[in-house]
Structures are given as C-alpha cells and as structure tokens.
C-alpha cells in the first residue's frame, strides 16, 4: 500500500495545526514529525507518520487544580 503525502493545507483541514507557527512549535517541542521536503518551499508528511504521532498523544487533559479555600478565624 502506498502512503499518501499530506501537505500543510491537509494538516490544517484535518485540524492538526491551525497555522505555520503551531506547526513549527509542534515539530520543535511536541515531537511532531519533521516531514520531508518535496520542493524548495514545500514540505509533506505521510499519513502513517501523522497517525502514529496522533496515537502517541495523551488523550486526557490534566485536571485543573482545586482552588484552596482561605481559612477564616472564627472567634
């Protein structure tokens, strides 16, 4: 089976990235695959490497900490 290449536009359409800054940050800080250059200004990713990256992501967000109540002096 031949893997389909996805360009930035397809990543955006699928909701994986919102803009190029998000893409850069995901590559740099979140382990997103770098993809491969297929032209002087064109980068592409395989569907497989995107699926593997998505599968490696956490599915639950950390809960917000419960705010602590301040103690009041009961006199």
PyMOL commands that set and color helices and strands:
alter all, ss='L'
color gray80, all
select helices_A, chain A and resi 8-13+20-29+47-56
alter helices_A, ss='H'
color red, helices_A
select strands_A, chain A and resi 5-7+36-39+42-46
alter strands_A, ss='S'
color yellow, strands_A
deselect
rebuild
show_as cartoon
